[in-house]
Amino acid sequence: MVEETRSSTDVPAGRVAPERRGGAVGAQHPVEAGVRDDDLEPHEGLRYIARLFKVLAVLLVLMLLFEVIIGLVQQGDESIPTLVVEATRLVVFAALLWGAGDLALMLIESNHDLRATRILVGRLNTKVQRMVDIESDELEMMAANPSHKSVSGEPPLSR
């Protein structure tokens, strides 16, 4: 009762490969699919948008600095109330743009976590299904031949 090990490159992803035991072809099991390149970095557009928002925030702060300099040079102390209102408005808007950029990056990271979870759950599902299939094969063999012992040396799980 020797199981052959296969890599994910032996059979294309999504296909079903026969499991061989002792030379006989057994039940059909899905082969573990490898991780696609698209699953690793599919969010380049979102990264560009995050960079764009952050660059716009920096440009707004630079524009604020130039506006303060120009206002003070042209009108002196009389421009201070107007400049305070404009500065507040530009700083708040720049902070919103910066936050939107961070939010886009956070969405990318949370999607990476979600994809990793899906991959791990898929692998766990495959392993549990293999264990259930092996256990059912052992139960069938024990039902057919009560003197036959389990491959693992442990009694099979009762259902």
TORTORMAR-576644 format. One record per residue: x, y, z of N, C-alpha, C, O, CB in turn. Coordinates in Angstrom, 1 decimal. Glycine has a CB too. Example, Ala and Ser with C-alpha at 12.3 -4.5 7.8 and 13.67 -1.06 7.14 Angstrom:
<atoms>
<atom <13.2; -5.7; 7.8>; <12.3; -4.5; 7.8>; <13.2; -3.3; 7.8>; <14.2; -3.3; 8.5>; <11.3; -4.5; 9.0>>
<atom <12.8; -2.2; 7.1>; <13.7; -1.1; 7.1>; <12.9; 0.0; 7.9>; <13.4; 1.1; 8.0>; <14.1; -0.6; 5.7>>
</atoms>
This chain:
<atoms>
<atom <0.8; -1.2; 0.0>; <0.0; 0.0; 0.0>; <0.9; 1.2; 0.0>; <0.9; 2.0; 1.0>; <-0.9; 0.0; 1.2>>
<atom <1.5; 1.5; -1.1>; <2.4; 2.7; -1.2>; <1.7; 3.7; -2.1>; <1.2; 3.4; -3.2>; <3.8; 2.3; -1.8>>
<atom <1.7; 5.0; -1.6>; <1.1; 6.0; -2.4>; <2.2; 6.7; -3.1>; <3.3; 7.0; -2.6>; <0.3; 7.0; -1.5>>
<atom <2.0; 7.0; -4.4>; <2.9; 7.8; -5.2>; <2.7; 9.2; -4.9>; <1.6; 9.7; -4.7>; <2.8; 7.4; -6.7>>
<atom <3.8; 10.0; -4.9>; <3.7; 11.4; -4.7>; <3.8; 12.1; -6.1>; <4.6; 11.7; -6.9>; <4.7; 12.0; -3.7>>
<atom <2.9; 13.0; -6.3>; <2.9; 13.8; -7.5>; <3.1; 15.2; -7.3>; <2.6; 15.8; -6.2>; <1.6; 13.5; -8.3>>
<atom <3.8; 15.9; -8.2>; <3.9; 17.4; -8.0>; <2.7; 18.0; -8.8>; <2.0; 17.3; -9.6>; <5.2; 17.9; -8.6>>
<atom <2.4; 19.2; -8.6>; <1.3; 19.9; -9.2>; <1.6; 20.1; -10.7>; <0.7; 20.5; -11.4>; <1.0; 21.2; -8.6>>
<atom <2.8; 19.8; -11.2>; <3.1; 20.0; -12.6>; <2.8; 18.7; -13.4>; <2.8; 18.7; -14.6>; <4.6; 20.4; -12.8>>
<atom <2.6; 17.6; -12.7>; <2.3; 16.3; -13.4>; <1.0; 16.4; -14.1>; <0.9; 15.9; -15.3>; <2.3; 15.1; -12.4>>
<atom <0.0; 17.0; -13.5>; <-1.3; 17.1; -14.1>; <-1.7; 18.5; -14.1>; <-1.5; 19.2; -13.1>; <-2.4; 16.2; -13.4>>
<atom <-2.3; 19.1; -15.2>; <-2.7; 20.5; -15.2>; <-3.7; 20.8; -14.0>; <-4.5; 19.9; -13.6>; <-3.3; 20.9; -16.5>>
<atom <-3.6; 22.0; -13.5>; <-4.5; 22.4; -12.4>; <-5.9; 22.3; -12.8>; <-6.3; 22.6; -13.9>; <-4.2; 23.9; -12.0>>
<atom <-6.7; 21.8; -11.8>; <-8.2; 21.7; -12.1>; <-8.5; 20.3; -12.6>; <-9.7; 20.0; -12.7>; <-8.6; 22.7; -13.0>>
<atom <-7.6; 19.5; -13.1>; <-7.8; 18.2; -13.6>; <-7.9; 17.2; -12.5>; <-7.4; 17.5; -11.3>; <-6.8; 17.8; -14.6>>
<atom <-8.4; 16.0; -12.7>; <-8.5; 15.0; -11.7>; <-7.5; 13.9; -12.1>; <-7.6; 13.4; -13.3>; <-9.9; 14.5; -11.5>>
<atom <-6.7; 13.5; -11.2>; <-5.7; 12.4; -11.5>; <-6.1; 11.2; -10.7>; <-6.5; 11.3; -9.6>; <-4.2; 12.9; -11.1>>
<atom <-5.9; 10.0; -11.3>; <-6.2; 8.8; -10.6>; <-5.2; 8.5; -9.5>; <-4.0; 8.8; -9.7>; <-6.3; 7.6; -11.5>>
<atom <-5.6; 8.0; -8.4>; <-4.6; 7.7; -7.3>; <-4.3; 6.2; -7.5>; <-5.2; 5.4; -7.6>; <-5.2; 8.0; -5.9>>
<atom <-3.0; 5.9; -7.4>; <-2.6; 4.5; -7.6>; <-2.2; 3.9; -6.3>; <-1.5; 4.6; -5.5>; <-1.4; 4.4; -8.6>>
<atom <-2.7; 2.7; -6.1>; <-2.3; 2.0; -4.8>; <-2.1; 0.6; -5.2>; <-2.9; -0.1; -5.7>; <-3.5; 2.1; -3.7>>
<atom <-0.9; 0.2; -5.0>; <-0.5; -1.2; -5.3>; <-0.7; -1.6; -6.8>; <-1.0; -2.7; -7.1>; <-1.3; -2.2; -4.5>>
<atom <-0.5; -0.6; -7.7>; <-0.6; -0.8; -9.1>; <-2.0; -0.7; -9.7>; <-2.1; -0.6; -10.9>; <-0.1; -2.2; -9.4>>
<atom <-3.0; -0.7; -8.8>; <-4.4; -0.5; -9.3>; <-4.8; 0.9; -9.3>; <-4.3; 1.7; -8.5>; <-5.3; -1.4; -8.5>>
<atom <-5.6; 1.3; -10.2>; <-6.1; 2.7; -10.2>; <-7.2; 2.8; -9.3>; <-8.2; 2.0; -9.4>; <-6.5; 3.1; -11.7>>
<atom <-7.1; 3.7; -8.3>; <-8.2; 3.8; -7.3>; <-9.1; 4.9; -7.6>; <-9.4; 5.2; -8.8>; <-7.5; 4.1; -5.9>>
<atom <-9.7; 5.6; -6.6>; <-10.6; 6.6; -6.7>; <-10.0; 7.9; -7.3>; <-8.8; 8.0; -7.3>; <-11.3; 7.0; -5.4>>
<atom <-10.8; 8.7; -7.9>; <-10.3; 9.9; -8.5>; <-10.2; 11.0; -7.5>; <-11.2; 11.2; -6.7>; <-11.3; 10.4; -9.7>>
<atom <-9.1; 11.7; -7.4>; <-8.9; 12.8; -6.4>; <-8.4; 14.0; -7.1>; <-7.6; 13.9; -8.1>; <-7.8; 12.4; -5.3>>
<atom <-8.9; 15.2; -6.7>; <-8.4; 16.4; -7.4>; <-7.0; 16.7; -7.0>; <-6.6; 16.5; -5.8>; <-9.3; 17.6; -7.0>>
<atom <-6.2; 17.0; -7.9>; <-4.8; 17.3; -7.7>; <-4.7; 18.7; -7.2>; <-5.4; 19.6; -7.6>; <-3.9; 17.2; -9.0>>
<atom <-3.8; 19.0; -6.2>; <-3.6; 20.3; -5.6>; <-3.1; 21.2; -6.7>; <-2.1; 20.9; -7.3>; <-2.7; 20.3; -4.4>>
<atom <-3.8; 22.3; -6.9>; <-3.4; 23.3; -7.9>; <-2.3; 24.2; -7.3>; <-2.4; 24.6; -6.1>; <-4.6; 24.1; -8.4>>
<atom <-1.4; 24.6; -8.1>; <-0.3; 25.5; -7.7>; <-0.9; 26.9; -7.6>; <-2.0; 27.1; -8.0>; <0.9; 25.4; -8.7>>
<atom <-0.2; 27.8; -7.0>; <-0.6; 29.2; -6.9>; <-0.3; 29.9; -8.2>; <0.9; 29.8; -8.7>; <0.1; 29.9; -5.7>>
<atom <-1.3; 30.5; -8.8>; <-1.1; 31.2; -10.1>; <-0.4; 32.5; -9.8>; <-0.5; 33.1; -8.8>; <-2.4; 31.5; -10.8>>
<atom <0.4; 33.0; -10.9>; <1.1; 34.3; -10.8>; <0.1; 35.4; -10.6>; <0.4; 36.4; -9.9>; <2.0; 34.5; -12.0>>
<atom <-1.1; 35.3; -11.2>; <-2.1; 36.3; -11.1>; <-2.6; 36.5; -9.7>; <-3.1; 37.5; -9.3>; <-3.3; 36.0; -12.1>>
<atom <-2.6; 35.4; -8.9>; <-3.1; 35.4; -7.6>; <-2.1; 36.2; -6.7>; <-2.5; 36.7; -5.6>; <-3.3; 34.0; -7.0>>
<atom <-0.9; 36.3; -7.1>; <0.1; 36.9; -6.2>; <0.1; 38.5; -6.3>; <0.1; 39.1; -5.3>; <1.5; 36.4; -6.5>>
<atom <0.0; 39.0; -7.5>; <0.0; 40.5; -7.6>; <-1.0; 40.9; -8.7>; <-0.6; 41.3; -9.8>; <1.4; 41.0; -8.0>>
<atom <-2.3; 40.8; -8.4>; <-3.3; 41.2; -9.4>; <-3.7; 42.7; -9.3>; <-4.6; 43.1; -10.0>; <-4.5; 40.3; -9.3>>
<atom <-3.1; 43.4; -8.4>; <-3.7; 44.7; -8.0>; <-2.8; 45.9; -8.4>; <-2.7; 46.9; -7.7>; <-4.0; 44.8; -6.6>>
<atom <-2.1; 45.8; -9.5>; <-1.2; 46.9; -9.9>; <-2.0; 48.2; -10.1>; <-1.5; 49.3; -9.8>; <-0.5; 46.5; -11.2>>
<atom <-3.2; 48.1; -10.7>; <-4.0; 49.3; -10.9>; <-4.4; 50.0; -9.6>; <-4.3; 51.3; -9.5>; <-5.3; 49.0; -11.7>>
<atom <-4.7; 49.2; -8.6>; <-5.0; 49.8; -7.3>; <-3.8; 50.5; -6.6>; <-3.9; 51.5; -6.0>; <-5.6; 48.7; -6.4>>
<atom <-2.6; 49.9; -6.9>; <-1.4; 50.5; -6.3>; <-1.1; 51.8; -7.0>; <-0.7; 52.8; -6.3>; <-0.2; 49.5; -6.6>>
<atom <-1.4; 51.9; -8.3>; <-1.2; 53.2; -9.0>; <-2.1; 54.2; -8.5>; <-1.7; 55.4; -8.4>; <-1.3; 53.0; -10.5>>
<atom <-3.4; 53.9; -8.2>; <-4.3; 54.8; -7.7>; <-3.9; 55.3; -6.3>; <-4.0; 56.5; -6.0>; <-5.7; 54.2; -7.7>>
<atom <-3.4; 54.4; -5.5>; <-2.9; 54.8; -4.2>; <-1.8; 55.8; -4.3>; <-1.7; 56.7; -3.6>; <-2.5; 53.5; -3.4>>
<atom <-0.8; 55.5; -5.2>; <0.3; 56.4; -5.4>; <-0.2; 57.8; -5.9>; <0.3; 58.8; -5.5>; <1.3; 55.8; -6.4>>
<atom <-1.2; 57.7; -6.8>; <-1.7; 59.0; -7.4>; <-2.4; 59.8; -6.3>; <-2.1; 61.0; -6.2>; <-2.8; 58.7; -8.4>>
<atom <-3.1; 59.2; -5.4>; <-3.8; 59.9; -4.3>; <-2.7; 60.5; -3.4>; <-2.8; 61.7; -2.9>; <-4.7; 59.0; -3.5>>
<atom <-1.6; 59.8; -3.1>; <-0.6; 60.3; -2.2>; <0.2; 61.5; -2.9>; <0.6; 62.4; -2.2>; <0.4; 59.2; -1.8>>
<atom <0.4; 61.3; -4.2>; <1.1; 62.4; -4.9>; <0.3; 63.6; -4.9>; <0.8; 64.7; -4.8>; <1.5; 61.9; -6.3>>
<atom <-1.0; 63.5; -5.1>; <-1.9; 64.6; -5.1>; <-2.0; 65.3; -3.8>; <-2.0; 66.5; -3.7>; <-3.3; 64.2; -5.6>>
<atom <-1.9; 64.5; -2.7>; <-1.9; 65.1; -1.4>; <-0.6; 65.9; -1.2>; <-0.7; 67.0; -0.6>; <-2.0; 64.0; -0.3>>
<atom <0.5; 65.4; -1.6>; <1.8; 66.2; -1.5>; <1.7; 67.4; -2.3>; <2.2; 68.5; -1.9>; <3.0; 65.3; -1.9>>
<atom <1.1; 67.4; -3.5>; <1.0; 68.5; -4.4>; <0.1; 69.6; -3.7>; <0.4; 70.8; -3.8>; <0.5; 68.2; -5.7>>
<atom <-0.9; 69.2; -3.1>; <-1.8; 70.1; -2.4>; <-1.1; 70.8; -1.3>; <-1.3; 72.1; -1.1>; <-3.0; 69.4; -1.8>>
<atom <-0.2; 70.1; -0.5>; <0.5; 70.8; 0.6>; <1.5; 71.7; 0.0>; <1.7; 72.8; 0.5>; <1.3; 69.7; 1.4>>
<atom <2.2; 71.4; -1.1>; <3.1; 72.3; -1.8>; <2.4; 73.5; -2.3>; <2.9; 74.7; -2.2>; <3.8; 71.6; -3.0>>
<atom <1.2; 73.3; -2.9>; <0.4; 74.4; -3.4>; <0.0; 75.4; -2.2>; <0.0; 76.6; -2.4>; <-0.9; 73.9; -4.1>>
<atom <-0.3; 74.8; -1.1>; <-0.6; 75.6; 0.1>; <0.6; 76.4; 0.5>; <0.4; 77.6; 0.9>; <-1.0; 74.6; 1.3>>
<atom <1.8; 75.8; 0.5>; <2.9; 76.6; 0.9>; <3.2; 77.8; -0.1>; <3.4; 78.9; 0.4>; <4.2; 75.7; 0.9>>
<atom <3.0; 77.5; -1.4>; <3.2; 78.6; -2.3>; <2.1; 79.7; -2.2>; <2.4; 80.9; -2.3>; <3.2; 78.1; -3.8>>
<atom <0.9; 79.3; -1.9>; <-0.2; 80.2; -1.7>; <0.0; 81.1; -0.5>; <-0.2; 82.3; -0.5>; <-1.5; 79.5; -1.6>>
<atom <0.5; 80.5; 0.6>; <0.9; 81.3; 1.8>; <2.0; 82.3; 1.5>; <1.9; 83.5; 1.9>; <1.3; 80.4; 3.0>>
<atom <3.0; 81.9; 0.8>; <4.1; 82.8; 0.5>; <3.6; 83.9; -0.4>; <3.9; 85.1; -0.2>; <5.3; 82.0; -0.2>>
<atom <2.9; 83.6; -1.5>; <2.4; 84.6; -2.4>; <1.4; 85.6; -1.7>; <1.5; 86.8; -1.9>; <1.7; 84.0; -3.6>>
<atom <0.5; 85.0; -0.8>; <-0.4; 85.9; -0.1>; <0.3; 86.8; 0.8>; <-0.1; 88.0; 0.9>; <-1.4; 85.0; 0.7>>
<atom <1.3; 86.3; 1.6>; <2.0; 87.2; 2.5>; <2.8; 88.2; 1.8>; <3.0; 89.4; 2.3>; <2.9; 86.4; 3.4>>
<atom <3.4; 87.9; 0.6>; <4.2; 88.8; -0.1>; <3.4; 89.9; -0.7>; <3.7; 91.1; -0.7>; <5.0; 88.1; -1.2>>
<atom <2.2; 89.6; -1.3>; <1.4; 90.5; -2.0>; <0.5; 91.4; -1.1>; <0.4; 92.6; -1.3>; <0.5; 89.8; -3.0>>
<atom <-0.1; 90.8; 0.0>; <-1.0; 91.6; 0.8>; <-0.6; 91.7; 2.2>; <-1.2; 92.5; 3.0>; <-2.4; 90.9; 0.7>>
<atom <0.4; 91.0; 2.6>; <1.0; 91.1; 4.0>; <0.0; 90.5; 5.0>; <-0.5; 89.5; 4.8>; <1.2; 92.6; 4.3>>
<atom <-0.1; 91.2; 6.2>; <-0.9; 90.7; 7.3>; <-2.4; 90.7; 7.0>; <-3.1; 89.9; 7.7>; <-0.6; 91.5; 8.5>>
<atom <-2.9; 91.4; 6.0>; <-4.3; 91.4; 5.7>; <-4.8; 90.1; 5.1>; <-5.9; 89.8; 5.2>; <-4.6; 92.5; 4.7>>
<atom <-3.9; 89.3; 4.6>; <-4.2; 88.0; 4.0>; <-4.3; 86.8; 4.9>; <-4.7; 85.7; 4.6>; <-3.3; 87.7; 2.9>>
<atom <-3.9; 87.0; 6.2>; <-3.8; 85.9; 7.2>; <-5.2; 85.2; 7.4>; <-5.2; 84.0; 7.3>; <-3.3; 86.4; 8.5>>
<atom <-6.3; 86.0; 7.6>; <-7.6; 85.2; 7.8>; <-8.0; 84.4; 6.6>; <-8.4; 83.3; 6.8>; <-8.7; 86.2; 8.1>>
<atom <-7.8; 84.9; 5.4>; <-8.1; 84.2; 4.2>; <-7.2; 83.0; 4.0>; <-7.6; 81.9; 3.7>; <-8.0; 85.1; 3.0>>
<atom <-5.9; 83.2; 4.3>; <-5.0; 82.1; 4.2>; <-5.2; 81.0; 5.2>; <-5.0; 79.8; 4.9>; <-3.5; 82.6; 4.4>>
<atom <-5.7; 81.3; 6.4>; <-6.0; 80.3; 7.4>; <-7.2; 79.4; 7.0>; <-7.1; 78.2; 7.1>; <-6.4; 80.9; 8.8>>
<atom <-8.2; 80.0; 6.4>; <-9.3; 79.3; 5.9>; <-8.9; 78.4; 4.7>; <-9.2; 77.2; 4.7>; <-10.5; 80.2; 5.4>>
<atom <-8.1; 78.9; 3.8>; <-7.6; 78.1; 2.6>; <-6.7; 77.0; 3.1>; <-6.8; 75.9; 2.6>; <-6.9; 79.0; 1.6>>
<atom <-5.8; 77.3; 4.1>; <-4.9; 76.3; 4.6>; <-5.7; 75.2; 5.2>; <-5.3; 74.0; 5.0>; <-3.9; 76.9; 5.6>>
<atom <-6.7; 75.5; 6.0>; <-7.5; 74.4; 6.6>; <-8.2; 73.6; 5.6>; <-8.1; 72.3; 5.7>; <-8.5; 75.1; 7.6>>
<atom <-8.7; 74.2; 4.6>; <-9.4; 73.5; 3.6>; <-8.5; 72.5; 2.8>; <-8.8; 71.4; 2.5>; <-10.1; 74.4; 2.6>>
<atom <-7.3; 73.1; 2.4>; <-6.3; 72.3; 1.7>; <-5.7; 71.1; 2.5>; <-5.5; 70.0; 2.0>; <-5.2; 73.2; 1.1>>
<atom <-5.5; 71.4; 3.8>; <-4.9; 70.4; 4.6>; <-5.9; 69.2; 4.8>; <-5.5; 68.1; 4.8>; <-4.4; 71.0; 6.0>>
<atom <-7.1; 69.6; 5.0>; <-8.2; 68.5; 5.2>; <-8.3; 67.7; 3.9>; <-8.4; 66.5; 4.0>; <-9.5; 69.1; 5.6>>
<atom <-8.3; 68.4; 2.8>; <-8.5; 67.6; 1.5>; <-7.3; 66.8; 1.3>; <-7.4; 65.7; 0.8>; <-8.7; 68.6; 0.4>>
<atom <-6.1; 67.3; 1.6>; <-4.8; 66.5; 1.4>; <-4.9; 65.3; 2.3>; <-4.4; 64.2; 1.9>; <-3.6; 67.4; 1.7>>
<atom <-5.3; 65.5; 3.5>; <-5.4; 64.3; 4.5>; <-6.4; 63.3; 3.9>; <-6.2; 62.1; 4.1>; <-5.8; 64.8; 5.9>>
<atom <-7.5; 63.7; 3.4>; <-8.5; 62.8; 2.8>; <-7.9; 62.0; 1.6>; <-8.1; 60.8; 1.5>; <-9.8; 63.5; 2.3>>
<atom <-7.1; 62.7; 0.8>; <-6.5; 62.0; -0.3>; <-5.4; 61.0; 0.2>; <-5.4; 59.9; -0.4>; <-5.8; 63.0; -1.3>>
<atom <-4.7; 61.4; 1.2>; <-3.7; 60.5; 1.7>; <-4.3; 59.3; 2.3>; <-3.9; 58.1; 2.1>; <-2.8; 61.2; 2.8>>
<atom <-5.4; 59.5; 3.1>; <-6.2; 58.4; 3.7>; <-6.8; 57.5; 2.6>; <-6.8; 56.3; 2.8>; <-7.3; 58.9; 4.5>>
<atom <-7.2; 58.0; 1.5>; <-7.8; 57.2; 0.4>; <-6.7; 56.3; -0.2>; <-6.9; 55.2; -0.5>; <-8.4; 58.1; -0.7>>
<atom <-5.5; 56.9; -0.3>; <-4.3; 56.1; -0.8>; <-4.0; 54.9; 0.2>; <-3.8; 53.8; -0.2>; <-3.1; 56.9; -1.0>>
<atom <-4.0; 55.2; 1.5>; <-3.8; 54.2; 2.5>; <-4.9; 53.1; 2.5>; <-4.7; 51.9; 2.7>; <-3.6; 54.8; 3.9>>
<atom <-6.1; 53.6; 2.3>; <-7.3; 52.7; 2.2>; <-7.1; 51.7; 1.0>; <-7.4; 50.5; 1.1>; <-8.6; 53.4; 2.1>>
<atom <-6.7; 52.2; -0.1>; <-6.5; 51.4; -1.3>; <-5.4; 50.3; -1.0>; <-5.5; 49.2; -1.4>; <-6.1; 52.2; -2.5>>
<atom <-4.3; 50.7; -0.3>; <-3.3; 49.8; 0.0>; <-3.8; 48.7; 1.0>; <-3.4; 47.6; 1.0>; <-2.0; 50.5; 0.6>>
<atom <-4.6; 49.2; 1.9>; <-5.2; 48.2; 2.9>; <-6.1; 47.2; 2.2>; <-6.1; 46.0; 2.6>; <-6.0; 49.0; 4.0>>
<atom <-6.9; 47.7; 1.2>; <-7.7; 46.7; 0.5>; <-6.8; 45.7; -0.2>; <-7.2; 44.5; -0.3>; <-8.5; 47.5; -0.6>>
<atom <-5.7; 46.1; -0.8>; <-4.8; 45.1; -1.4>; <-4.3; 44.1; -0.4>; <-4.4; 42.9; -0.7>; <-3.6; 45.8; -2.1>>
<atom <-3.9; 44.5; 0.8>; <-3.4; 43.6; 1.8>; <-4.5; 42.7; 2.3>; <-4.2; 41.5; 2.5>; <-2.8; 44.4; 2.9>>
<atom <-5.7; 43.2; 2.5>; <-6.7; 42.3; 3.0>; <-7.1; 41.3; 1.9>; <-7.5; 40.2; 2.2>; <-8.0; 43.2; 3.4>>
<atom <-7.0; 41.7; 0.6>; <-7.3; 40.7; -0.4>; <-6.2; 39.7; -0.5>; <-6.5; 38.5; -0.8>; <-7.5; 41.4; -1.8>>
<atom <-5.0; 40.0; -0.2>; <-3.9; 39.0; -0.2>; <-4.2; 38.0; 1.0>; <-4.0; 36.8; 0.8>; <-2.5; 39.7; 0.1>>
<atom <-4.6; 38.5; 2.1>; <-5.0; 37.6; 3.2>; <-6.1; 36.7; 2.8>; <-6.1; 35.5; 3.2>; <-5.3; 38.5; 4.5>>
<atom <-7.1; 37.3; 2.2>; <-8.3; 36.4; 1.7>; <-7.8; 35.4; 0.8>; <-8.3; 34.2; 0.9>; <-9.3; 37.3; 1.1>>
<atom <-7.0; 35.7; -0.2>; <-6.5; 34.7; -1.2>; <-5.7; 33.6; -0.5>; <-5.8; 32.5; -0.8>; <-5.7; 35.4; -2.3>>
<atom <-4.8; 34.0; 0.5>; <-4.0; 33.1; 1.2>; <-4.9; 32.1; 2.0>; <-4.7; 30.9; 2.1>; <-3.0; 33.8; 2.1>>
<atom <-6.0; 32.7; 2.6>; <-6.9; 31.8; 3.4>; <-7.6; 30.9; 2.4>; <-7.8; 29.7; 2.8>; <-7.9; 32.7; 4.1>>
<atom <-8.0; 31.3; 1.3>; <-8.7; 30.4; 0.3>; <-7.8; 29.3; -0.1>; <-8.2; 28.1; -0.2>; <-9.2; 31.2; -0.9>>
<atom <-6.5; 29.6; -0.4>; <-5.5; 28.6; -0.8>; <-5.3; 27.6; 0.3>; <-5.3; 26.4; 0.1>; <-4.2; 29.2; -1.2>>
<atom <-5.2; 28.1; 1.5>; <-4.9; 27.1; 2.7>; <-6.2; 26.3; 2.9>; <-6.0; 25.1; 3.2>; <-4.6; 27.9; 3.9>>
<atom <-7.4; 26.9; 2.9>; <-8.6; 26.1; 3.1>; <-8.7; 25.0; 2.0>; <-9.2; 23.9; 2.3>; <-9.8; 27.0; 3.1>>
<atom <-8.4; 25.4; 0.8>; <-8.4; 24.4; -0.3>; <-7.5; 23.3; -0.1>; <-7.8; 22.1; -0.4>; <-8.1; 25.1; -1.6>>
<atom <-6.3; 23.6; 0.4>; <-5.3; 22.5; 0.7>; <-5.8; 21.6; 1.8>; <-5.7; 20.4; 1.8>; <-3.9; 23.1; 1.0>>
<atom <-6.3; 22.3; 2.9>; <-6.9; 21.5; 4.0>; <-8.0; 20.6; 3.5>; <-8.1; 19.4; 3.9>; <-7.3; 22.4; 5.1>>
<atom <-8.9; 21.1; 2.7>; <-10.0; 20.3; 2.2>; <-9.5; 19.1; 1.4>; <-10.1; 18.0; 1.6>; <-10.9; 21.2; 1.3>>
<atom <-8.5; 19.3; 0.6>; <-8.0; 18.2; -0.2>; <-7.4; 17.1; 0.7>; <-7.6; 15.9; 0.5>; <-6.9; 18.7; -1.2>>
<atom <-6.6; 17.6; 1.7>; <-6.0; 16.6; 2.7>; <-7.1; 15.9; 3.5>; <-6.9; 14.6; 3.7>; <-5.0; 17.3; 3.6>>
<atom <-8.1; 16.6; 3.9>; <-9.1; 15.9; 4.7>; <-9.9; 14.9; 3.8>; <-10.2; 13.8; 4.2>; <-10.1; 16.9; 5.3>>
<atom <-10.1; 15.3; 2.6>; <-10.8; 14.4; 1.6>; <-10.0; 13.1; 1.4>; <-10.6; 12.0; 1.3>; <-11.1; 15.1; 0.3>>
<atom <-8.7; 13.3; 1.3>; <-7.8; 12.1; 1.1>; <-7.9; 11.2; 2.3>; <-8.0; 10.0; 2.2>; <-6.4; 12.6; 0.8>>
<atom <-7.9; 11.8; 3.5>; <-7.9; 11.0; 4.7>; <-9.3; 10.3; 4.8>; <-9.3; 9.1; 5.2>; <-7.8; 11.9; 5.9>>
<atom <-10.4; 10.9; 4.4>; <-11.7; 10.3; 4.5>; <-11.7; 9.2; 3.4>; <-12.2; 8.1; 3.7>; <-12.8; 11.3; 4.2>>
<atom <-11.2; 9.4; 2.3>; <-11.1; 8.3; 1.3>; <-10.3; 7.1; 1.7>; <-10.7; 6.0; 1.5>; <-10.6; 8.9; -0.1>>
<atom <-9.1; 7.4; 2.3>; <-8.3; 6.3; 2.8>; <-9.0; 5.5; 3.9>; <-9.0; 4.3; 3.9>; <-7.0; 6.8; 3.3>>
<atom <-9.7; 6.3; 4.8>; <-10.4; 5.6; 5.9>; <-11.6; 4.8; 5.3>; <-11.8; 3.7; 5.8>; <-10.9; 6.7; 6.8>>
<atom <-12.3; 5.3; 4.3>; <-13.4; 4.5; 3.8>; <-12.9; 3.3; 3.1>; <-13.5; 2.2; 3.1>; <-14.2; 5.4; 2.8>>
<atom <-11.7; 3.4; 2.4>; <-11.1; 2.2; 1.7>; <-10.7; 1.2; 2.8>; <-11.0; 0.0; 2.6>; <-9.9; 2.6; 0.9>>
<atom <-10.2; 1.6; 3.9>; <-9.8; 0.7; 5.0>; <-11.0; 0.0; 5.6>; <-11.0; -1.2; 5.9>; <-9.0; 1.4; 6.0>>
<atom <-12.1; 0.8; 5.7>; <-13.4; 0.2; 6.3>; <-13.9; -0.8; 5.3>; <-14.4; -1.9; 5.8>; <-14.4; 1.3; 6.5>>
<atom <-13.9; -0.5; 4.0>; <-14.4; -1.5; 3.0>; <-13.5; -2.8; 3.1>; <-14.1; -3.9; 3.0>; <-14.3; -0.9; 1.6>>
<atom <-12.2; -2.6; 3.2>; <-11.3; -3.8; 3.2>; <-11.6; -4.6; 4.5>; <-11.5; -5.8; 4.4>; <-9.8; -3.3; 3.1>>
<atom <-11.8; -3.9; 5.6>; <-12.1; -4.6; 6.9>; <-13.4; -5.3; 6.8>; <-13.6; -6.4; 7.4>; <-12.0; -3.7; 8.0>>
<atom <-14.4; -4.7; 6.1>; <-15.7; -5.4; 6.0>; <-15.6; -6.6; 5.1>; <-16.2; -7.6; 5.4>; <-16.7; -4.4; 5.4>>
<atom <-14.8; -6.5; 4.1>; <-14.6; -7.7; 3.2>; <-13.7; -8.7; 3.8>; <-13.9; -9.9; 3.6>; <-14.0; -7.2; 1.8>>
<atom <-12.7; -8.4; 4.6>; <-11.8; -9.3; 5.2>; <-11.6; -8.8; 6.7>; <-10.7; -8.0; 6.9>; <-10.4; -9.4; 4.5>>
<atom <-12.3; -9.3; 7.6>; <-12.2; -8.9; 9.0>; <-10.9; -9.1; 9.7>; <-10.6; -8.4; 10.6>; <-13.3; -9.6; 9.9>>
<atom <-10.1; -10.0; 9.2>; <-8.8; -10.3; 9.8>; <-7.7; -9.3; 9.3>; <-6.6; -9.2; 9.8>; <-8.3; -11.7; 9.5>>
<atom <-8.1; -8.4; 8.3>; <-7.1; -7.4; 7.7>; <-7.0; -6.3; 8.7>; <-8.0; -5.8; 9.3>; <-7.6; -6.9; 6.4>>
<atom <-5.7; -5.9; 8.9>; <-5.5; -4.8; 9.9>; <-5.3; -3.5; 9.1>; <-5.0; -3.5; 7.9>; <-4.2; -5.0; 10.7>>
<atom <-5.5; -2.3; 9.8>; <-5.4; -1.0; 9.2>; <-3.9; -0.7; 8.7>; <-3.0; -1.3; 9.3>; <-5.8; 0.1; 10.2>>
<atom <-3.8; 0.1; 7.7>; <-2.5; 0.4; 7.2>; <-1.7; 1.2; 8.2>; <-0.5; 1.0; 8.4>; <-2.6; 1.2; 5.8>>
<atom <-2.4; 2.1; 8.9>; <-1.7; 2.9; 9.9>; <-1.4; 2.2; 11.2>; <-0.7; 2.8; 12.0>; <-2.5; 4.2; 10.1>>
<atom <-2.0; 1.1; 11.4>; <-1.8; 0.3; 12.6>; <-2.8; 0.7; 13.7>; <-2.8; 0.1; 14.7>; <-0.3; 0.6; 13.1>>
<atom <-3.5; 1.8; 13.4>; <-4.6; 2.2; 14.4>; <-5.9; 1.7; 13.9>; <-6.1; 1.6; 12.7>; <-4.5; 3.7; 14.5>>
<atom <-6.8; 1.5; 14.8>; <-8.2; 1.1; 14.4>; <-8.8; 2.2; 13.6>; <-8.6; 3.4; 14.0>; <-9.0; 0.6; 15.6>>
<atom <-9.6; 1.9; 12.6>; <-10.3; 3.0; 11.9>; <-11.3; 3.8; 12.8>; <-11.8; 3.2; 13.7>; <-11.0; 2.4; 10.7>>
<atom <-11.5; 5.0; 12.4>; <-12.5; 5.8; 13.1>; <-13.9; 5.3; 13.0>; <-14.3; 4.9; 11.9>; <-12.4; 7.3; 12.7>>
<atom <-14.6; 5.3; 14.0>; <-16.0; 4.9; 13.9>; <-16.8; 6.0; 13.4>; <-16.6; 7.2; 13.7>; <-16.6; 4.3; 15.2>>
<atom <-17.9; 5.7; 12.7>; <-18.7; 6.8; 12.1>; <-20.0; 6.8; 12.8>; <-20.8; 7.7; 12.5>; <-19.0; 6.5; 10.6>>
</atoms>
